[in-house]
Amino acid sequence: MKAIKIVAVLLVAGGLLALTYRNFNYPKAEHDAKLGSVEFAVKSEGTTHIPEWAGVAAVVLGTLLLLIPKKL
């Protein structure tokens, strides 16, 4: 039963983070080019949007798992 409580706390924390930070950036592919003695480097960044319903669902599911009685 202890593992369920850990998962529940992680779900609540993850859901709150998703509701707080709705977008996150990550590095995308890096392109390098060498033309004689000149070097070019292109680094780009991608953005991912986390839907509000996903954060709410994680918080609700985590809370429900925390409220499950020890003995079923």
PQR file of N, CA, C, O and H, with PARSE charges and radii, in Angstrom:
ATOM      1  N   MET A   1       0.820  -1.191   0.000 -0.4000 1.5000
ATOM      2  CA  MET A   1       0.000   0.000   0.000 -0.0000 2.0000
ATOM      3  C   MET A   1       0.867   1.259   0.000  0.5500 1.7000
ATOM      4  O   MET A   1       0.419   2.325  -0.423 -0.5500 1.4000
ATOM      5  N   LYS A   2       2.087   1.137   0.467 -0.4000 1.5000
ATOM      6  CA  LYS A   2       2.965   2.294   0.533 -0.0000 2.0000
ATOM      7  C   LYS A   2       3.302   2.820  -0.864  0.5500 1.7000
ATOM      8  O   LYS A   2       3.434   4.029  -1.057 -0.5500 1.4000
ATOM      9  H   LYS A   2       2.452   0.271   0.811  0.4000 1.0000
ATOM     10  N   ALA A   3       3.438   1.926  -1.825 -0.4000 1.5000
ATOM     11  CA  ALA A   3       3.762   2.340  -3.191 -0.0000 2.0000
ATOM     12  C   ALA A   3       2.634   3.180  -3.782  0.5500 1.7000
ATOM     13  O   ALA A   3       2.900   4.123  -4.528 -0.5500 1.4000
ATOM     14  H   ALA A   3       3.331   0.944  -1.668  0.4000 1.0000
ATOM     15  N   ILE A   4       1.402   2.865  -3.471 -0.4000 1.5000
ATOM     16  CA  ILE A   4       0.264   3.631  -3.978 -0.0000 2.0000
ATOM     17  C   ILE A   4       0.293   5.052  -3.429  0.5500 1.7000
ATOM     18  O   ILE A   4      -0.012   6.003  -4.149 -0.5500 1.4000
ATOM     19  H   ILE A   4       1.185   2.099  -2.865  0.4000 1.0000
ATOM     20  N   LYS A   5       0.656   5.201  -2.165 -0.4000 1.5000
ATOM     21  CA  LYS A   5       0.730   6.533  -1.564 -0.0000 2.0000
ATOM     22  C   LYS A   5       1.843   7.359  -2.204  0.5500 1.7000
ATOM     23  O   LYS A   5       1.684   8.564  -2.397 -0.5500 1.4000
ATOM     24  H   LYS A   5       0.904   4.428  -1.580  0.4000 1.0000
ATOM     25  N   ILE A   6       2.962   6.727  -2.534 -0.4000 1.5000
ATOM     26  CA  ILE A   6       4.059   7.437  -3.189 -0.0000 2.0000
ATOM     27  C   ILE A   6       3.626   7.899  -4.574  0.5500 1.7000
ATOM     28  O   ILE A   6       3.892   9.033  -4.971 -0.5500 1.4000
ATOM     29  H   ILE A   6       3.091   5.748  -2.377  0.4000 1.0000
ATOM     30  N   VAL A   7       2.960   7.016  -5.302 -0.4000 1.5000
ATOM     31  CA  VAL A   7       2.448   7.379  -6.638 -0.0000 2.0000
ATOM     32  C   VAL A   7       1.433   8.508  -6.522  0.5500 1.7000
ATOM     33  O   VAL A   7       1.417   9.416  -7.354 -0.5500 1.4000
ATOM     34  H   VAL A   7       2.743   6.095  -4.980  0.4000 1.0000
ATOM     35  N   ALA A   8       0.588   8.460  -5.501 -0.4000 1.5000
ATOM     36  CA  ALA A   8      -0.430   9.494  -5.306 -0.0000 2.0000
ATOM     37  C   ALA A   8       0.216  10.852  -5.046  0.5500 1.7000
ATOM     38  O   ALA A   8      -0.215  11.859  -5.607 -0.5500 1.4000
ATOM     39  H   ALA A   8       0.600   7.723  -4.826  0.4000 1.0000
ATOM     40  N   VAL A   9       1.233  10.887  -4.211 -0.4000 1.5000
ATOM     41  CA  VAL A   9       1.917  12.151  -3.917 -0.0000 2.0000
ATOM     42  C   VAL A   9       2.619  12.681  -5.171  0.5500 1.7000
ATOM     43  O   VAL A   9       2.615  13.885  -5.425 -0.5500 1.4000
ATOM     44  H   VAL A   9       1.583  10.069  -3.755  0.4000 1.0000
ATOM     45  N   LEU A  10       3.221  11.781  -5.951 -0.4000 1.5000
ATOM     46  CA  LEU A  10       3.871  12.200  -7.196 -0.0000 2.0000
ATOM     47  C   LEU A  10       2.853  12.739  -8.203  0.5500 1.7000
ATOM     48  O   LEU A  10       3.138  13.702  -8.914 -0.5500 1.4000
ATOM     49  H   LEU A  10       3.224  10.803  -5.745  0.4000 1.0000
ATOM     50  N   LEU A  11       1.684  12.132  -8.267 -0.4000 1.5000
ATOM     51  CA  LEU A  11       0.630  12.621  -9.157 -0.0000 2.0000
ATOM     52  C   LEU A  11       0.156  14.008  -8.750  0.5500 1.7000
ATOM     53  O   LEU A  11      -0.021  14.882  -9.598 -0.5500 1.4000
ATOM     54  H   LEU A  11       1.452  11.350  -7.689  0.4000 1.0000
ATOM     55  N   VAL A  12      -0.050  14.208  -7.459 -0.4000 1.5000
ATOM     56  CA  VAL A  12      -0.493  15.521  -6.990 -0.0000 2.0000
ATOM     57  C   VAL A  12       0.581  16.572  -7.275  0.5500 1.7000
ATOM     58  O   VAL A  12       0.276  17.658  -7.767 -0.5500 1.4000
ATOM     59  H   VAL A  12       0.093  13.498  -6.770  0.4000 1.0000
ATOM     60  N   ALA A  13       1.827  16.250  -6.967 -0.4000 1.5000
ATOM     61  CA  ALA A  13       2.917  17.202  -7.202 -0.0000 2.0000
ATOM     62  C   ALA A  13       3.080  17.494  -8.694  0.5500 1.7000
ATOM     63  O   ALA A  13       3.251  18.647  -9.092 -0.5500 1.4000
ATOM     64  H   ALA A  13       2.075  15.367  -6.567  0.4000 1.0000
ATOM     65  N   GLY A  14       3.026  16.453  -9.509 -0.4000 1.5000
ATOM     66  CA  GLY A  14       3.139  16.642 -10.950 -0.0000 2.0000
ATOM     67  C   GLY A  14       1.977  17.445 -11.514  0.5500 1.7000
ATOM     68  O   GLY A  14       2.167  18.281 -12.396 -0.5500 1.4000
ATOM     69  H   GLY A  14       2.887  15.517  -9.186  0.4000 1.0000
ATOM     70  N   GLY A  15       0.791  17.196 -11.013 -0.4000 1.5000
ATOM     71  CA  GLY A  15      -0.383  17.948 -11.458 -0.0000 2.0000
ATOM     72  C   GLY A  15      -0.302  19.415 -11.089  0.5500 1.7000
ATOM     73  O   GLY A  15      -0.675  20.283 -11.879 -0.5500 1.4000
ATOM     74  H   GLY A  15       0.637  16.516 -10.297  0.4000 1.0000
ATOM     75  N   LEU A  16       0.186  19.695  -9.883 -0.4000 1.5000
ATOM     76  CA  LEU A  16       0.347  21.091  -9.469 -0.0000 2.0000
ATOM     77  C   LEU A  16       1.420  21.792 -10.300  0.5500 1.7000
ATOM     78  O   LEU A  16       1.273  22.961 -10.654 -0.5500 1.4000
ATOM     79  H   LEU A  16       0.489  18.991  -9.241  0.4000 1.0000
ATOM     80  N   LEU A  17       2.492  21.076 -10.606 -0.4000 1.5000
ATOM     81  CA  LEU A  17       3.524  21.653 -11.473 -0.0000 2.0000
ATOM     82  C   LEU A  17       2.972  21.919 -12.875  0.5500 1.7000
ATOM     83  O   LEU A  17       3.282  22.941 -13.487 -0.5500 1.4000
ATOM     84  H   LEU A  17       2.612  20.126 -10.319  0.4000 1.0000
ATOM     85  N   ALA A  18       2.156  20.997 -13.373 -0.4000 1.5000
ATOM     86  CA  ALA A  18       1.571  21.174 -14.704 -0.0000 2.0000
ATOM     87  C   ALA A  18       0.624  22.371 -14.730  0.5500 1.7000
ATOM     88  O   ALA A  18       0.541  23.074 -15.738 -0.5500 1.4000
ATOM     89  H   ALA A  18       1.904  20.167 -12.875  0.4000 1.0000
ATOM     90  N   LEU A  19      -0.083  22.604 -13.637 -0.4000 1.5000
ATOM     91  CA  LEU A  19      -0.982  23.751 -13.578 -0.0000 2.0000
ATOM     92  C   LEU A  19      -0.214  25.060 -13.399  0.5500 1.7000
ATOM     93  O   LEU A  19      -0.662  26.115 -13.848 -0.5500 1.4000
ATOM     94  H   LEU A  19      -0.015  22.033 -12.819  0.4000 1.0000
ATOM     95  N   THR A  20       0.935  24.986 -12.745 -0.4000 1.5000
ATOM     96  CA  THR A  20       1.732  26.185 -12.518 -0.0000 2.0000
ATOM     97  C   THR A  20       2.523  26.566 -13.763  0.5500 1.7000
ATOM     98  O   THR A  20       2.476  27.712 -14.210 -0.5500 1.4000
ATOM     99  H   THR A  20       1.298  24.129 -12.380  0.4000 1.0000
ATOM    100  N   TYR A  21       3.253  25.597 -14.323 -0.4000 1.5000
ATOM    101  CA  TYR A  21       4.066  25.830 -15.516 -0.0000 2.0000
ATOM    102  C   TYR A  21       3.387  25.129 -16.684  0.5500 1.7000
ATOM    103  O   TYR A  21       3.576  23.928 -16.877 -0.5500 1.4000
ATOM    104  H   TYR A  21       3.291  24.666 -13.960  0.4000 1.0000
ATOM    105  N   ARG A  22       2.615  25.849 -17.451 -0.4000 1.5000
ATOM    106  CA  ARG A  22       1.815  25.225 -18.509 -0.0000 2.0000
ATOM    107  C   ARG A  22       2.626  24.861 -19.740  0.5500 1.7000
ATOM    108  O   ARG A  22       2.205  24.020 -20.534 -0.5500 1.4000
ATOM    109  H   ARG A  22       2.462  26.825 -17.295  0.4000 1.0000
ATOM    110  N   ASN A  23       3.779  25.483 -19.907 -0.4000 1.5000
ATOM    111  CA  ASN A  23       4.641  25.205 -21.052 -0.0000 2.0000
ATOM    112  C   ASN A  23       6.036  24.869 -20.544  0.5500 1.7000
ATOM    113  O   ASN A  23       6.447  25.354 -19.490 -0.5500 1.4000
ATOM    114  H   ASN A  23       4.121  26.166 -19.263  0.4000 1.0000
ATOM    115  N   PHE A  24       6.751  24.057 -21.273 -0.4000 1.5000
ATOM    116  CA  PHE A  24       8.159  23.870 -20.968 -0.0000 2.0000
ATOM    117  C   PHE A  24       8.944  23.769 -22.267  0.5500 1.7000
ATOM    118  O   PHE A  24       8.449  23.282 -23.283 -0.5500 1.4000
ATOM    119  H   PHE A  24       6.417  23.663 -22.130  0.4000 1.0000
ATOM    120  N   ASN A  25      10.172  24.240 -22.202 -0.4000 1.5000
ATOM    121  CA  ASN A  25      11.044  24.269 -23.370 -0.0000 2.0000
ATOM    122  C   ASN A  25      12.063  23.149 -23.273  0.5500 1.7000
ATOM    123  O   ASN A  25      12.458  22.740 -22.180 -0.5500 1.4000
ATOM    124  H   ASN A  25      10.574  24.635 -21.376  0.4000 1.0000
ATOM    125  N   TYR A  26      12.479  22.664 -24.419 -0.4000 1.5000
ATOM    126  CA  TYR A  26      13.490  21.622 -24.481 -0.0000 2.0000
ATOM    127  C   TYR A  26      14.361  21.871 -25.705  0.5500 1.7000
ATOM    128  O   TYR A  26      13.889  22.428 -26.697 -0.5500 1.4000
ATOM    129  H   TYR A  26      12.158  22.995 -25.306  0.4000 1.0000
ATOM    130  N   PRO A  27      15.626  21.464 -25.648 -0.5600 1.5000
ATOM    131  CA  PRO A  27      16.494  21.681 -26.814  0.2800 2.0000
ATOM    132  C   PRO A  27      16.156  20.710 -27.935  0.5500 1.7000
ATOM    133  O   PRO A  27      15.912  19.526 -27.705 -0.5500 1.4000
ATOM    134  N   LYS A  28      16.149  21.234 -29.143 -0.4000 1.5000
ATOM    135  CA  LYS A  28      15.918  20.404 -30.320 -0.0000 2.0000
ATOM    136  C   LYS A  28      17.249  20.094 -30.980  0.5500 1.7000
ATOM    137  O   LYS A  28      18.313  20.379 -30.429 -0.5500 1.4000
ATOM    138  H   LYS A  28      16.348  22.196 -29.330  0.4000 1.0000
ATOM    139  N   ALA A  29      17.178  19.520 -32.142 -0.4000 1.5000
ATOM    140  CA  ALA A  29      18.388  19.105 -32.862 -0.0000 2.0000
ATOM    141  C   ALA A  29      19.307  20.298 -33.127  0.5500 1.7000
ATOM    142  O   ALA A  29      18.861  21.424 -33.346 -0.5500 1.4000
ATOM    143  H   ALA A  29      16.314  19.288 -32.590  0.4000 1.0000
ATOM    144  N   GLU A  30      20.572  20.010 -33.098 -0.4000 1.5000
ATOM    145  CA  GLU A  30      21.587  21.028 -33.351 -0.0000 2.0000
ATOM    146  C   GLU A  30      22.199  20.772 -34.718  0.5500 1.7000
ATOM    147  O   GLU A  30      22.549  19.639 -35.046 -0.5500 1.4000
ATOM    148  H   GLU A  30      20.934  19.095 -32.920  0.4000 1.0000
ATOM    149  N   HIS A  31      22.327  21.828 -35.515 -0.4000 1.5000
ATOM    150  CA  HIS A  31      22.876  21.697 -36.861 -0.0000 2.0000
ATOM    151  C   HIS A  31      24.187  22.466 -36.939  0.5500 1.7000
ATOM    152  O   HIS A  31      24.252  23.637 -36.566 -0.5500 1.4000
ATOM    153  H   HIS A  31      22.042  22.749 -35.248  0.4000 1.0000
ATOM    154  N   ASP A  32      25.197  21.821 -37.411 -0.4000 1.5000
ATOM    155  CA  ASP A  32      26.496  22.447 -37.586 -0.0000 2.0000
ATOM    156  C   ASP A  32      26.872  22.414 -39.062  0.5500 1.7000
ATOM    157  O   ASP A  32      26.570  21.458 -39.776 -0.5500 1.4000
ATOM    158  H   ASP A  32      25.143  20.869 -37.714  0.4000 1.0000
ATOM    159  N   ALA A  33      27.534  23.477 -39.501 -0.4000 1.5000
ATOM    160  CA  ALA A  33      28.025  23.539 -40.881 -0.0000 2.0000
ATOM    161  C   ALA A  33      29.411  24.156 -40.878  0.5500 1.7000
ATOM    162  O   ALA A  33      29.679  25.104 -40.140 -0.5500 1.4000
ATOM    163  H   ALA A  33      27.779  24.254 -38.922  0.4000 1.0000
ATOM    164  N   LYS A  34      30.271  23.624 -41.693 -0.4000 1.5000
ATOM    165  CA  LYS A  34      31.620  24.145 -41.803 -0.0000 2.0000
ATOM    166  C   LYS A  34      31.879  24.474 -43.269  0.5500 1.7000
ATOM    167  O   LYS A  34      31.817  23.599 -44.133 -0.5500 1.4000
ATOM    168  H   LYS A  34      30.053  22.854 -42.293  0.4000 1.0000
ATOM    169  N   LEU A  35      32.166  25.720 -43.533 -0.4000 1.5000
ATOM    170  CA  LEU A  35      32.402  26.188 -44.876 -0.0000 2.0000
ATOM    171  C   LEU A  35      33.790  26.839 -44.905  0.5500 1.7000
ATOM    172  O   LEU A  35      33.946  28.023 -44.608 -0.5500 1.4000
ATOM    173  H   LEU A  35      32.217  26.430 -42.832  0.4000 1.0000
ATOM    174  N   GLY A  36      34.763  26.053 -45.260 -0.4000 1.5000
ATOM    175  CA  GLY A  36      36.142  26.533 -45.217 -0.0000 2.0000
ATOM    176  C   GLY A  36      36.574  26.767 -43.784  0.5500 1.7000
ATOM    177  O   GLY A  36      36.563  25.844 -42.970 -0.5500 1.4000
ATOM    178  H   GLY A  36      34.636  25.090 -45.501  0.4000 1.0000
ATOM    179  N   SER A  37      36.953  27.989 -43.474 -0.4000 1.5000
ATOM    180  CA  SER A  37      37.381  28.307 -42.108 -0.0000 2.0000
ATOM    181  C   SER A  37      36.239  28.886 -41.273  0.5500 1.7000
ATOM    182  O   SER A  37      36.437  29.223 -40.105 -0.5500 1.4000
ATOM    183  H   SER A  37      36.962  28.738 -44.136  0.4000 1.0000
ATOM    184  N   VAL A  38      35.050  29.003 -41.857 -0.4000 1.5000
ATOM    185  CA  VAL A  38      33.895  29.558 -41.159 -0.0000 2.0000
ATOM    186  C   VAL A  38      33.005  28.419 -40.677  0.5500 1.7000
ATOM    187  O   VAL A  38      32.676  27.502 -41.431 -0.5500 1.4000
ATOM    188  H   VAL A  38      34.889  28.729 -42.805  0.4000 1.0000
ATOM    189  N   GLU A  39      32.625  28.496 -39.416 -0.4000 1.5000
ATOM    190  CA  GLU A  39      31.742  27.479 -38.837 -0.0000 2.0000
ATOM    191  C   GLU A  39      30.418  28.119 -38.446  0.5500 1.7000
ATOM    192  O   GLU A  39      30.385  29.224 -37.906 -0.5500 1.4000
ATOM    193  H   GLU A  39      32.892  29.241 -38.804  0.4000 1.0000
ATOM    194  N   PHE A  40      29.324  27.412 -38.726 -0.4000 1.5000
ATOM    195  CA  PHE A  40      27.994  27.857 -38.359 -0.0000 2.0000
ATOM    196  C   PHE A  40      27.373  26.820 -37.425  0.5500 1.7000
ATOM    197  O   PHE A  40      27.531  25.615 -37.623 -0.5500 1.4000
ATOM    198  H   PHE A  40      29.350  26.514 -39.165  0.4000 1.0000
ATOM    199  N   ALA A  41      26.671  27.301 -36.416 -0.4000 1.5000
ATOM    200  CA  ALA A  41      25.962  26.402 -35.510 -0.0000 2.0000
ATOM    201  C   ALA A  41      24.560  26.956 -35.273  0.5500 1.7000
ATOM    202  O   ALA A  41      24.392  28.134 -34.957 -0.5500 1.4000
ATOM    203  H   ALA A  41      26.542  28.280 -36.255  0.4000 1.0000
ATOM    204  N   VAL A  42      23.565  26.100 -35.428 -0.4000 1.5000
ATOM    205  CA  VAL A  42      22.178  26.495 -35.201 -0.0000 2.0000
ATOM    206  C   VAL A  42      21.623  25.621 -34.089  0.5500 1.7000
ATOM    207  O   VAL A  42      21.568  24.396 -34.203 -0.5500 1.4000
ATOM    208  H   VAL A  42      23.702  25.143 -35.685  0.4000 1.0000
ATOM    209  N   LYS A  43      21.218  26.271 -33.025 -0.4000 1.5000
ATOM    210  CA  LYS A  43      20.594  25.560 -31.909 -0.0000 2.0000
ATOM    211  C   LYS A  43      19.166  26.071 -31.799  0.5500 1.7000
ATOM    212  O   LYS A  43      18.946  27.281 -31.746 -0.5500 1.4000
ATOM    213  H   LYS A  43      21.263  27.266 -32.932  0.4000 1.0000
ATOM    214  N   SER A  44      18.207  25.180 -31.765 -0.4000 1.5000
ATOM    215  CA  SER A  44      16.814  25.595 -31.661 -0.0000 2.0000
ATOM    216  C   SER A  44      16.186  25.003 -30.410  0.5500 1.7000
ATOM    217  O   SER A  44      16.697  24.051 -29.821 -0.5500 1.4000
ATOM    218  H   SER A  44      18.385  24.197 -31.809  0.4000 1.0000
ATOM    219  N   GLU A  45      15.070  25.591 -30.027 -0.4000 1.5000
ATOM    220  CA  GLU A  45      14.385  25.184 -28.805 -0.0000 2.0000
ATOM    221  C   GLU A  45      12.931  24.888 -29.139  0.5500 1.7000
ATOM    222  O   GLU A  45      12.282  25.658 -29.846 -0.5500 1.4000
ATOM    223  H   GLU A  45      14.655  26.365 -30.506  0.4000 1.0000
ATOM    224  N   GLY A  46      12.429  23.787 -28.637 -0.4000 1.5000
ATOM    225  CA  GLY A  46      11.036  23.432 -28.845 -0.0000 2.0000
ATOM    226  C   GLY A  46      10.215  23.732 -27.599  0.5500 1.7000
ATOM    227  O   GLY A  46      10.753  23.778 -26.492 -0.5500 1.4000
ATOM    228  H   GLY A  46      12.956  23.161 -28.063  0.4000 1.0000
ATOM    229  N   THR A  47       8.931  23.934 -27.775 -0.4000 1.5000
ATOM    230  CA  THR A  47       8.029  24.220 -26.664 -0.0000 2.0000
ATOM    231  C   THR A  47       6.889  23.211 -26.670  0.5500 1.7000
ATOM    232  O   THR A  47       6.324  22.906 -27.720 -0.5500 1.4000
ATOM    233  H   THR A  47       8.494  23.897 -28.674  0.4000 1.0000
ATOM    234  N   THR A  48       6.556  22.700 -25.498 -0.4000 1.5000
ATOM    235  CA  THR A  48       5.443  21.780 -25.359 -0.0000 2.0000
ATOM    236  C   THR A  48       4.426  22.367 -24.395  0.5500 1.7000
ATOM    237  O   THR A  48       4.781  22.859 -23.323 -0.5500 1.4000
ATOM    238  H   THR A  48       7.014  22.948 -24.645  0.4000 1.0000
ATOM    239  N   HIS A  49       3.171  22.312 -24.782 -0.4000 1.5000
ATOM    240  CA  HIS A  49       2.080  22.820 -23.953 -0.0000 2.0000
ATOM    241  C   HIS A  49       1.442  21.654 -23.195  0.5500 1.7000
ATOM    242  O   HIS A  49       1.130  20.616 -23.779 -0.5500 1.4000
ATOM    243  H   HIS A  49       2.883  21.913 -25.652  0.4000 1.0000
ATOM    244  N   ILE A  50       1.254  21.841 -21.891 -0.4000 1.5000
ATOM    245  CA  ILE A  50       0.585  20.825 -21.069 -0.0000 2.0000
ATOM    246  C   ILE A  50      -0.864  21.280 -20.886  0.5500 1.7000
ATOM    247  O   ILE A  50      -1.106  22.363 -20.353 -0.5500 1.4000
ATOM    248  H   ILE A  50       1.507  22.684 -21.417  0.4000 1.0000
ATOM    249  N   PRO A  51      -1.829  20.465 -21.321 -0.5600 1.5000
ATOM    250  CA  PRO A  51      -3.238  20.871 -21.193  0.2800 2.0000
ATOM    251  C   PRO A  51      -3.647  21.018 -19.723  0.5500 1.7000
ATOM    252  O   PRO A  51      -3.186  20.277 -18.855 -0.5500 1.4000
ATOM    253  N   GLU A  52      -4.513  21.982 -19.473 -0.4000 1.5000
ATOM    254  CA  GLU A  52      -4.976  22.240 -18.112 -0.0000 2.0000
ATOM    255  C   GLU A  52      -5.718  21.026 -17.550  0.5500 1.7000
ATOM    256  O   GLU A  52      -5.606  20.724 -16.362 -0.5500 1.4000
ATOM    257  H   GLU A  52      -4.888  22.585 -20.178  0.4000 1.0000
ATOM    258  N   TRP A  53      -6.477  20.333 -18.404 -0.4000 1.5000
ATOM    259  CA  TRP A  53      -7.244  19.186 -17.925 -0.0000 2.0000
ATOM    260  C   TRP A  53      -6.325  18.077 -17.432  0.5500 1.7000
ATOM    261  O   TRP A  53      -6.696  17.328 -16.528 -0.5500 1.4000
ATOM    262  H   TRP A  53      -6.567  20.579 -19.369  0.4000 1.0000
ATOM    263  N   ALA A  54      -5.135  17.958 -18.008 -0.4000 1.5000
ATOM    264  CA  ALA A  54      -4.204  16.910 -17.577 -0.0000 2.0000
ATOM    265  C   ALA A  54      -3.696  17.190 -16.155  0.5500 1.7000
ATOM    266  O   ALA A  54      -3.567  16.272 -15.345 -0.5500 1.4000
ATOM    267  H   ALA A  54      -4.833  18.566 -18.743  0.4000 1.0000
ATOM    268  N   GLY A  55      -3.409  18.460 -15.864 -0.4000 1.5000
ATOM    269  CA  GLY A  55      -2.978  18.819 -14.511 -0.0000 2.0000
ATOM    270  C   GLY A  55      -4.077  18.593 -13.490  0.5500 1.7000
ATOM    271  O   GLY A  55      -3.829  18.071 -12.403 -0.5500 1.4000
ATOM    272  H   GLY A  55      -3.513  19.205 -16.522  0.4000 1.0000
ATOM    273  N   VAL A  56      -5.293  18.988 -13.842 -0.4000 1.5000
ATOM    274  CA  VAL A  56      -6.429  18.796 -12.929 -0.0000 2.0000
ATOM    275  C   VAL A  56      -6.687  17.310 -12.711  0.5500 1.7000
ATOM    276  O   VAL A  56      -6.942  16.883 -11.585 -0.5500 1.4000
ATOM    277  H   VAL A  56      -5.495  19.412 -14.725  0.4000 1.0000
ATOM    278  N   ALA A  57      -6.622  16.524 -13.776 -0.4000 1.5000
ATOM    279  CA  ALA A  57      -6.859  15.083 -13.660 -0.0000 2.0000
ATOM    280  C   ALA A  57      -5.803  14.425 -12.768  0.5500 1.7000
ATOM    281  O   ALA A  57      -6.129  13.542 -11.975 -0.5500 1.4000
ATOM    282  H   ALA A  57      -6.415  16.871 -14.691  0.4000 1.0000
ATOM    283  N   ALA A  58      -4.551  14.845 -12.890 -0.4000 1.5000
ATOM    284  CA  ALA A  58      -3.493  14.263 -12.059 -0.0000 2.0000
ATOM    285  C   ALA A  58      -3.709  14.601 -10.588  0.5500 1.7000
ATOM    286  O   ALA A  58      -3.519  13.746  -9.722 -0.5500 1.4000
ATOM    287  H   ALA A  58      -4.286  15.562 -13.534  0.4000 1.0000
ATOM    288  N   VAL A  59      -4.102  15.834 -10.301 -0.4000 1.5000
ATOM    289  CA  VAL A  59      -4.347  16.222  -8.905 -0.0000 2.0000
ATOM    290  C   VAL A  59      -5.530  15.449  -8.335  0.5500 1.7000
ATOM    291  O   VAL A  59      -5.468  14.959  -7.207 -0.5500 1.4000
ATOM    292  H   VAL A  59      -4.257  16.528 -11.004  0.4000 1.0000
ATOM    293  N   VAL A  60      -6.600  15.338  -9.104 -0.4000 1.5000
ATOM    294  CA  VAL A  60      -7.798  14.626  -8.625 -0.0000 2.0000
ATOM    295  C   VAL A  60      -7.489  13.150  -8.413  0.5500 1.7000
ATOM    296  O   VAL A  60      -7.856  12.586  -7.382 -0.5500 1.4000
ATOM    297  H   VAL A  60      -6.650  15.736 -10.020  0.4000 1.0000
ATOM    298  N   LEU A  61      -6.827  12.520  -9.364 -0.4000 1.5000
ATOM    299  CA  LEU A  61      -6.500  11.099  -9.226 -0.0000 2.0000
ATOM    300  C   LEU A  61      -5.570  10.858  -8.041  0.5500 1.7000
ATOM    301  O   LEU A  61      -5.766   9.907  -7.284 -0.5500 1.4000
ATOM    302  H   LEU A  61      -6.528  12.978 -10.202  0.4000 1.0000
ATOM    303  N   GLY A  62      -4.565  11.708  -7.877 -0.4000 1.5000
ATOM    304  CA  GLY A  62      -3.655  11.574  -6.739 -0.0000 2.0000
ATOM    305  C   GLY A  62      -4.365  11.742  -5.412  0.5500 1.7000
ATOM    306  O   GLY A  62      -4.091  11.016  -4.456 -0.5500 1.4000
ATOM    307  H   GLY A  62      -4.406  12.480  -8.492  0.4000 1.0000
ATOM    308  N   THR A  63      -5.284  12.706  -5.350 -0.4000 1.5000
ATOM    309  CA  THR A  63      -6.049  12.924  -4.119 -0.0000 2.0000
ATOM    310  C   THR A  63      -6.944  11.728  -3.814  0.5500 1.7000
ATOM    311  O   THR A  63      -7.053  11.310  -2.661 -0.5500 1.4000
ATOM    312  H   THR A  63      -5.507  13.297  -6.126  0.4000 1.0000
ATOM    313  N   LEU A  64      -7.580  11.181  -4.834 -0.4000 1.5000
ATOM    314  CA  LEU A  64      -8.422   9.996  -4.617 -0.0000 2.0000
ATOM    315  C   LEU A  64      -7.597   8.809  -4.132  0.5500 1.7000
ATOM    316  O   LEU A  64      -8.045   8.051  -3.272 -0.5500 1.4000
ATOM    317  H   LEU A  64      -7.492  11.521  -5.770  0.4000 1.0000
ATOM    318  N   LEU A  65      -6.398   8.644  -4.677 -0.4000 1.5000
ATOM    319  CA  LEU A  65      -5.546   7.546  -4.223 -0.0000 2.0000
ATOM    320  C   LEU A  65      -5.098   7.748  -2.779  0.5500 1.7000
ATOM    321  O   LEU A  65      -4.924   6.775  -2.046 -0.5500 1.4000
ATOM    322  H   LEU A  65      -6.034   9.260  -5.376  0.4000 1.0000
ATOM    323  N   LEU A  66      -4.911   8.993  -2.366 -0.4000 1.5000
ATOM    324  CA  LEU A  66      -4.530   9.246  -0.983 -0.0000 2.0000
ATOM    325  C   LEU A  66      -5.681   8.983  -0.025  0.5500 1.7000
ATOM    326  O   LEU A  66      -5.454   8.663   1.142 -0.5500 1.4000
ATOM    327  H   LEU A  66      -5.052   9.784  -2.962  0.4000 1.0000
ATOM    328  N   LEU A  67      -6.907   9.113  -0.503 -0.4000 1.5000
ATOM    329  CA  LEU A  67      -8.070   8.931   0.360 -0.0000 2.0000
ATOM    330  C   LEU A  67      -8.537   7.490   0.463  0.5500 1.7000
ATOM    331  O   LEU A  67      -9.449   7.200   1.238 -0.5500 1.4000
ATOM    332  H   LEU A  67      -7.091   9.372  -1.451  0.4000 1.0000
ATOM    333  N   ILE A  68      -7.934   6.572  -0.303 -0.4000 1.5000
ATOM    334  CA  ILE A  68      -8.306   5.156  -0.243 -0.0000 2.0000
ATOM    335  C   ILE A  68      -7.932   4.615   1.144  0.5500 1.7000
ATOM    336  O   ILE A  68      -6.802   4.795   1.596 -0.5500 1.4000
ATOM    337  H   ILE A  68      -7.194   6.808  -0.932  0.4000 1.0000
ATOM    338  N   PRO A  69      -8.882   3.952   1.817 -0.5600 1.5000
ATOM    339  CA  PRO A  69      -8.547   3.393   3.124  0.2800 2.0000
ATOM    340  C   PRO A  69      -7.490   2.288   3.022  0.5500 1.7000
ATOM    341  O   PRO A  69      -7.334   1.649   1.981 -0.5500 1.4000
ATOM    342  N   LYS A  70      -6.776   2.084   4.119 -0.4000 1.5000
ATOM    343  CA  LYS A  70      -5.704   1.066   4.126 -0.0000 2.0000
ATOM    344  C   LYS A  70      -6.243  -0.332   3.844  0.5500 1.7000
ATOM    345  O   LYS A  70      -5.643  -1.086   3.078 -0.5500 1.4000
ATOM    346  H   LYS A  70      -6.903   2.603   4.964  0.4000 1.0000
ATOM    347  N   LYS A  71      -7.340  -0.671   4.440 -0.4000 1.5000
ATOM    348  CA  LYS A  71      -7.895  -2.021   4.286 -0.0000 2.0000
ATOM    349  C   LYS A  71      -9.129  -1.963   3.409  0.5500 1.7000
ATOM    350  O   LYS A  71     -10.124  -1.329   3.762 -0.5500 1.4000
ATOM    351  H   LYS A  71      -7.828  -0.059   5.062  0.4000 1.0000
ATOM    352  N   LEU A  72      -9.063  -2.622   2.274 -0.4000 1.5000
ATOM    353  CA  LEU A  72     -10.226  -2.694   1.381 -0.0000 2.0000
ATOM    354  C   LEU A  72     -10.863  -4.045   1.453  0.5500 1.7000
ATOM    355  O   LEU A  72     -11.856  -4.296   0.770 -0.5500 1.4000
ATOM    356  H   LEU A  72      -8.255  -3.137   1.988  0.4000 1.0000
TER
END
